Amino acid sequence: MAIPQEHLDYLAGQFDAFGPITVKRMFGGAGIFHEGLMIAMVNRDLQLRLKVDEHNQADYEARDMKPFSMDGKKKGMPYWEVPQDVIENRDQLAAWARKSFEAALRSKKK
């Protein structure tokens, strides 16, 4: 099932307080990019996941969020599900997205 465009439009609007993003459909899901770096993904399950590293992982663990993983793979990708209340609050989502962008920058430097 493809992600409905209305859902992607809604999520893009929620990022307004963060800054300009680009949404690109890929592999049945979508990537969310800022300044050319992927900071988030949306899969067929419509769940928004932000990029995580050791600097922001505790935020997700404190909220009992889980990392993305594919069936049959031991190691998941560094994108964790975002709590619904964070998605619904543009300012809060902007703060979490900034940390994800910083994680993407650190990942790029490696």
N, C-alpha and C positions, 0 to 999 in steps of 0.2 A: 504494500500500500504506500503510495506516495504521500509525502507530507502536504497537507492542504496549504495553498498559498496564503489563505487567511491567517493560519497559525504563524507562518513565517512573518507576515506583515505585523501581527500583534507583537511578536517577540522583538522585531526590529524597532518598533515604537517604544518598547520598554527600555531599550538601550539609549534613548534620546539624551538622558542626563549624563551618560558616559561619554558620548562622542560619536563620530561617524563610524559606521560599520558597513560591511558588505556581506551579503548572504549569498553563498554559492551552493547550489544543489550538487551533491556528490554521493555516489554509492548508495542511493536510496534514501539518504538523509540530507543534511545540509551542514556546511561549515559557516561559522560567523568569524569574520576577519576584521582586524583593526590595524591600520598602517601596514597591511600586507601580511600580518601574522595571524594565524588561527588562534582565537582565544576561547571559542566555544563550539559545540556541535549539538545538533538535534538529530536524533535517530527516528526510525519509523514509529517508535513508541511515543513520539512527540515530547519526550523529556529533554529539557535543556540541561546541558552539562558544560561546566566551565573548566578551563585548564587549571591544573593543580600541580604544585611542587611542594617541597618540604617547607616553604615559607607560608603557604596558606592552607595546607592540608588540615590543620587542626580546626579551622573554621567549619569544614565539612564534617569531620569526625564528631565535633561537638553537637552537630545537628543530626547525627546518625545517618548521614548521606553515604552513598556507596559509589565506588568508581565504576566506570564503564568497563565491561569485559565481554568478550565474545565467547560463545560456547566452544568448549574444547581447547581454549587457550588459557594457560596458567597466568600469564601476566596481562593485565588489562592496559588500557590506554590511559594517559594522565588527564582524563576528563571525568569529573565527578558530578553527579546529579545535584541540582540546585533546589533548595526548599521553595515550595510554592509561594510562601509569604515574601520571600526575597524577590522572586520573579514579579510579583504584583506591586512591589514598592520600587519605583524607578530610581530613587536615590540610593536605596540599599543595594539594588542590582548594580548600579554604577560603581559603588565601592568594591563589590565583589569582582566586577569586571576589571577594575584597575589592577587588582591583585593578580588576576589571570593574565592580563597583558604584561605585567612585570615578570610573571612566570614564563611567558612566551619569549620575552627578551632574554632572560637568563638561559633558557633552553637553546636559543639561537646562538649564544656565545660559546656553548660547549662544543 
